[in-house]
Amino acid sequence: MPILPFDERLDQLLSAAARVFADKGYHATTMRDLSRASGLSLAGIYHYVAGKEELLYLIQHRCFEQVFEGAQAVVDSQPEAVARVRAFIRHHIAFFAAHMPEMKVLSHEADSLTGERDAEIRQLKRRYASLLADCIEALEGPDPRVAAYGLFGMMNWIYTWYRPDGRVSPEALADVFAHVFLHGAAEPRPRAAAANAGGPPDDQRRSG
């Protein structure tokens, strides 16, 4: 195994830990589970982190920092309010389609951190939610924070049924979500969007 730079080794450790936490749950995971999944010895893991909670903290911190920075960039590139919301949705879906274990961990282990780590992650979550709420506020529609959390509820559930390698691409999924959020399910989609959307969740689960 080649010797990798510190940050890359840590990144691989966090990715392995996210997969294990998503599969077994944070509290049921042992350090030996993490050692087997990462290919690092226990001593090797402790070279990077102080323990299991620090791994969970770093997974969440990395995700919220990366997804916020990417979302901020795509939102800033759009001058019009509706396009900014669409860009946010597309980025969110694309990011988490590439990080499905992390998405499950963020959803299931939101209350597993303690103390200052918990407070810091909650602040990062609020910053990310505020970015979406600000985009929605420009639409001059309903309560932007309520609408933002409603949209997150729709997008963040995809880890339970969506397969990024199935016949519905992340881009097509994001376009469906954007249409439902911005226009409602009763308004017909443009023909191209309808053709790309694929079937319902049960069809998507079986696709491959």
The 8 nearest C-alpha neighbors of each residue, nearest first, counted from 0:
[[1, 2, 3, 38, 39, 8, 37, 4],
 [2, 0, 3, 4, 8, 7, 5, 38],
 [1, 3, 0, 4, 8, 5, 7, 6],
 [4, 2, 8, 1, 7, 5, 6, 0],
 [3, 5, 7, 6, 8, 2, 9, 1],
 [6, 4, 8, 7, 9, 3, 47, 10],
 [7, 5, 9, 8, 4, 10, 3, 11],
 [6, 8, 10, 9, 4, 5, 3, 11],
 [9, 7, 11, 5, 10, 6, 3, 12],
 [8, 10, 12, 6, 7, 11, 5, 13],
 [11, 9, 7, 13, 8, 12, 6, 14],
 [12, 10, 14, 8, 9, 13, 15, 7],
 [13, 11, 9, 15, 10, 14, 37, 16],
 [14, 12, 16, 10, 15, 11, 58, 17],
 [15, 13, 11, 17, 16, 12, 10, 18],
 [16, 14, 12, 18, 37, 17, 13, 36],
 [15, 17, 13, 19, 18, 14, 33, 20],
 [18, 16, 14, 20, 15, 19, 101, 100],
 [19, 17, 21, 15, 100, 16, 20, 22],
 [18, 20, 22, 16, 21, 17, 23, 15],
 [19, 21, 24, 25, 17, 23, 22, 18],
 [22, 20, 18, 19, 100, 104, 24, 103],
 [21, 23, 19, 20, 24, 18, 100, 17],
 [24, 22, 20, 19, 21, 27, 28, 25],
 [23, 25, 20, 27, 21, 26, 22, 28],
 [26, 24, 20, 28, 27, 23, 108, 21],
 [25, 27, 28, 24, 29, 23, 20, 111],
 [28, 26, 24, 25, 23, 29, 20, 32],
 [29, 27, 25, 26, 23, 32, 24, 20],
 [30, 28, 32, 31, 27, 33, 26, 51],
 [29, 31, 33, 32, 34, 28, 51, 41],
 [30, 32, 34, 29, 33, 35, 41, 28],
 [33, 31, 29, 35, 30, 34, 28, 36],
 [34, 32, 30, 36, 31, 35, 37, 16],
 [33, 35, 31, 39, 37, 32, 36, 40],
 [36, 34, 32, 38, 33, 37, 31, 39],
 [37, 35, 33, 34, 38, 15, 32, 19],
 [36, 38, 34, 39, 15, 12, 35, 33],
 [37, 39, 35, 36, 34, 40, 33, 12],
 [40, 38, 34, 37, 43, 44, 41, 35],
 [39, 41, 43, 42, 34, 44, 38, 35],
 [40, 42, 44, 43, 34, 45, 39, 31],
 [43, 41, 45, 40, 44, 46, 39, 47],
 [42, 44, 40, 46, 41, 39, 45, 47],
 [45, 43, 41, 46, 42, 47, 39, 48],
 [46, 44, 48, 42, 47, 43, 49, 41],
 [45, 47, 43, 44, 48, 42, 49, 41],
 [48, 46, 45, 44, 9, 49, 43, 5],
 [49, 47, 45, 50, 46, 53, 44, 54],
 [48, 50, 45, 53, 47, 51, 46, 52],
 [51, 49, 48, 53, 52, 54, 45, 30],
 [50, 52, 54, 53, 55, 30, 49, 48],
 [53, 51, 55, 54, 50, 56, 112, 49],
 [52, 54, 56, 55, 51, 50, 57, 48],
 [53, 55, 51, 57, 52, 56, 58, 13],
 [56, 54, 52, 58, 53, 57, 59, 51],
 [55, 57, 53, 59, 54, 58, 60, 52],
 [56, 58, 60, 54, 59, 55, 61, 53],
 [59, 57, 55, 61, 56, 60, 13, 54],
 [58, 60, 62, 56, 57, 61, 63, 55],
 [59, 61, 57, 63, 62, 58, 56, 64],
 [60, 62, 64, 58, 59, 63, 57, 65],
 [63, 61, 59, 65, 60, 64, 66, 58],
 [62, 64, 66, 60, 65, 61, 67, 59],
 [63, 65, 61, 67, 62, 66, 60, 68],
 [66, 64, 62, 68, 67, 63, 61, 69],
 [65, 67, 69, 63, 68, 64, 62, 70],
 [68, 66, 70, 64, 65, 69, 127, 63],
 [67, 69, 71, 65, 70, 66, 64, 72],
 [70, 68, 72, 66, 67, 71, 65, 73],
 [69, 71, 67, 73, 72, 68, 87, 66],
 [70, 72, 68, 74, 69, 73, 67, 75],
 [71, 73, 69, 75, 70, 74, 68, 76],
 [72, 74, 76, 70, 75, 71, 86, 69],
 [75, 73, 83, 71, 76, 72, 77, 70],
 [74, 76, 72, 73, 77, 71, 78, 83],
 [75, 77, 73, 74, 72, 78, 83, 71],
 [76, 78, 83, 75, 74, 79, 82, 73],
 [79, 77, 76, 80, 83, 75, 82, 74],
 [78, 80, 82, 77, 81, 83, 84, 137],
 [81, 79, 83, 82, 137, 138, 134, 84],
 [82, 80, 84, 83, 79, 85, 138, 181],
 [81, 83, 85, 79, 80, 84, 86, 77],
 [84, 82, 74, 86, 80, 81, 85, 77],
 [83, 85, 87, 81, 86, 82, 134, 88],
 [86, 84, 82, 88, 83, 87, 177, 89],
 [85, 87, 83, 89, 84, 88, 82, 74],
 [86, 88, 84, 90, 85, 89, 70, 91],
 [89, 87, 91, 85, 86, 90, 173, 92],
 [90, 88, 173, 86, 92, 87, 91, 93],
 [89, 91, 93, 87, 88, 92, 94, 70],
 [92, 90, 88, 94, 89, 93, 87, 95],
 [91, 93, 89, 95, 94, 90, 96, 173],
 [94, 92, 90, 96, 91, 95, 169, 89],
 [95, 93, 91, 97, 92, 96, 90, 98],
 [94, 96, 98, 97, 92, 99, 93, 102],
 [95, 97, 93, 98, 94, 99, 92, 163],
 [96, 98, 95, 94, 99, 93, 163, 92],
 [99, 97, 95, 101, 96, 100, 102, 94],
 [98, 100, 102, 101, 95, 96, 158, 97],
 [101, 99, 103, 18, 102, 21, 17, 98],
 [100, 102, 104, 98, 99, 103, 17, 105],
 [101, 103, 99, 105, 100, 104, 95, 98],
 [104, 102, 106, 100, 101, 105, 21, 107],
 [103, 105, 101, 107, 106, 102, 108, 21],
 [106, 104, 102, 103, 108, 109, 107, 101],
 [105, 107, 103, 104, 108, 109, 102, 155],
 [108, 106, 104, 105, 109, 103, 110, 24],
 [107, 109, 111, 110, 104, 105, 106, 25],
 [108, 110, 105, 111, 107, 106, 112, 104],
 [111, 109, 108, 112, 117, 113, 107, 106],
 [112, 110, 108, 109, 113, 25, 117, 52],
 [113, 111, 117, 110, 116, 52, 56, 114],
 [114, 112, 117, 116, 115, 111, 118, 110],
 [115, 113, 117, 116, 118, 112, 119, 111],
 [114, 116, 118, 117, 119, 113, 120, 112],
 [117, 115, 119, 118, 114, 113, 120, 112],
 [116, 118, 112, 113, 120, 115, 114, 119],
 [119, 117, 115, 121, 116, 120, 122, 114],
 [118, 120, 122, 116, 121, 117, 115, 123],
 [121, 119, 123, 122, 117, 118, 124, 116],
 [122, 120, 124, 118, 123, 119, 125, 117],
 [121, 123, 125, 119, 120, 124, 126, 118],
 [122, 124, 120, 126, 121, 125, 63, 127],
 [125, 123, 121, 127, 122, 126, 128, 120],
 [124, 126, 128, 122, 127, 123, 129, 121],
 [127, 125, 123, 129, 124, 128, 122, 130],
 [126, 128, 124, 130, 129, 125, 67, 123],
 [129, 127, 125, 131, 130, 126, 124, 132],
 [130, 128, 132, 126, 127, 131, 125, 133],
 [129, 131, 127, 133, 128, 132, 126, 134],
 [130, 132, 134, 128, 133, 129, 147, 135],
 [133, 131, 129, 143, 135, 144, 147, 134],
 [132, 134, 136, 130, 131, 135, 129, 137],
 [135, 133, 131, 132, 136, 137, 84, 83],
 [136, 134, 132, 137, 138, 133, 143, 131],
 [135, 137, 133, 143, 138, 139, 134, 132],
 [136, 138, 139, 135, 134, 80, 133, 140],
 [139, 137, 136, 135, 140, 80, 81, 134],
 [140, 138, 137, 136, 141, 135, 143, 142],
 [139, 141, 138, 142, 136, 143, 135, 137],
 [142, 140, 143, 146, 139, 145, 136, 135],
 [141, 143, 145, 144, 146, 140, 136, 147],
 [144, 142, 146, 132, 136, 135, 145, 147],
 [145, 143, 147, 132, 146, 142, 148, 129],
 [146, 144, 148, 147, 142, 143, 149, 141],
 [145, 147, 149, 143, 144, 148, 142, 150],
 [148, 146, 144, 150, 132, 149, 145, 143],
 [147, 149, 151, 145, 150, 146, 152, 144],
 [150, 148, 146, 152, 147, 151, 145, 153],
 [151, 149, 147, 153, 152, 148, 146, 154],
 [152, 150, 148, 154, 153, 149, 155, 147],
 [151, 153, 149, 150, 155, 154, 148, 156],
 [154, 152, 150, 151, 155, 156, 149, 157],
 [155, 153, 151, 156, 152, 157, 150, 92],
 [154, 156, 152, 157, 151, 153, 158, 102],
 [157, 155, 158, 154, 153, 159, 152, 160],
 [156, 158, 161, 159, 155, 160, 154, 153],
 [157, 159, 156, 160, 161, 99, 103, 102],
 [160, 158, 157, 156, 161, 103, 155, 162],
 [161, 159, 157, 158, 204, 200, 162, 203],
 [162, 160, 157, 158, 204, 163, 159, 203],
 [161, 163, 165, 164, 204, 160, 203, 206],
 [162, 164, 165, 96, 168, 169, 161, 167],
 [165, 163, 162, 207, 166, 168, 167, 206],
 [166, 164, 207, 206, 162, 163, 167, 203],
 [165, 167, 206, 168, 207, 164, 197, 203],
 [168, 166, 165, 197, 196, 171, 172, 169],
 [167, 169, 171, 170, 166, 172, 163, 165],
 [168, 170, 172, 171, 93, 173, 92, 163],
 [169, 171, 173, 168, 172, 174, 89, 93],
 [172, 170, 174, 168, 196, 173, 169, 195],
 [173, 171, 169, 175, 174, 170, 168, 196],
 [172, 174, 89, 176, 170, 171, 175, 92],
 [173, 175, 177, 171, 172, 176, 178, 170],
 [176, 174, 178, 172, 177, 173, 179, 171],
 [177, 175, 173, 179, 178, 174, 180, 172],
 [176, 178, 174, 180, 175, 179, 85, 181],
 [177, 179, 175, 181, 176, 182, 180, 174],
 [180, 178, 183, 184, 176, 182, 177, 181],
 [181, 179, 177, 178, 183, 182, 176, 150],
 [180, 182, 178, 179, 177, 183, 81, 176],
 [183, 181, 178, 179, 180, 186, 184, 185],
 [184, 182, 179, 185, 180, 186, 181, 178],
 [183, 185, 179, 186, 182, 178, 187, 180],
 [186, 184, 183, 187, 182, 179, 188, 178],
 [185, 187, 184, 183, 182, 188, 179, 178],
 [188, 186, 185, 189, 184, 193, 190, 183],
 [187, 189, 193, 192, 190, 186, 178, 191],
 [188, 190, 192, 191, 193, 187, 194, 178],
 [189, 191, 193, 192, 188, 194, 187, 195],
 [192, 190, 194, 193, 189, 195, 188, 196],
 [191, 193, 195, 189, 194, 190, 196, 188],
 [194, 192, 190, 196, 191, 195, 188, 189],
 [193, 195, 191, 192, 196, 190, 197, 189],
 [196, 194, 192, 193, 197, 171, 191, 167],
 [195, 197, 193, 171, 194, 192, 167, 172],
 [198, 196, 167, 195, 194, 166, 199, 193],
 [197, 199, 202, 203, 200, 196, 201, 167],
 [198, 200, 202, 201, 203, 197, 204, 196],
 [199, 201, 203, 202, 204, 160, 198, 161],
 [202, 200, 204, 203, 199, 205, 160, 198],
 [203, 201, 205, 200, 199, 204, 198, 206],
 [202, 204, 200, 206, 205, 201, 199, 198],
 [205, 203, 201, 202, 206, 160, 200, 161],
 [206, 204, 202, 203, 207, 201, 165, 200],
 [207, 205, 165, 203, 204, 166, 202, 162],
 [206, 165, 164, 166, 205, 162, 203, 204]]
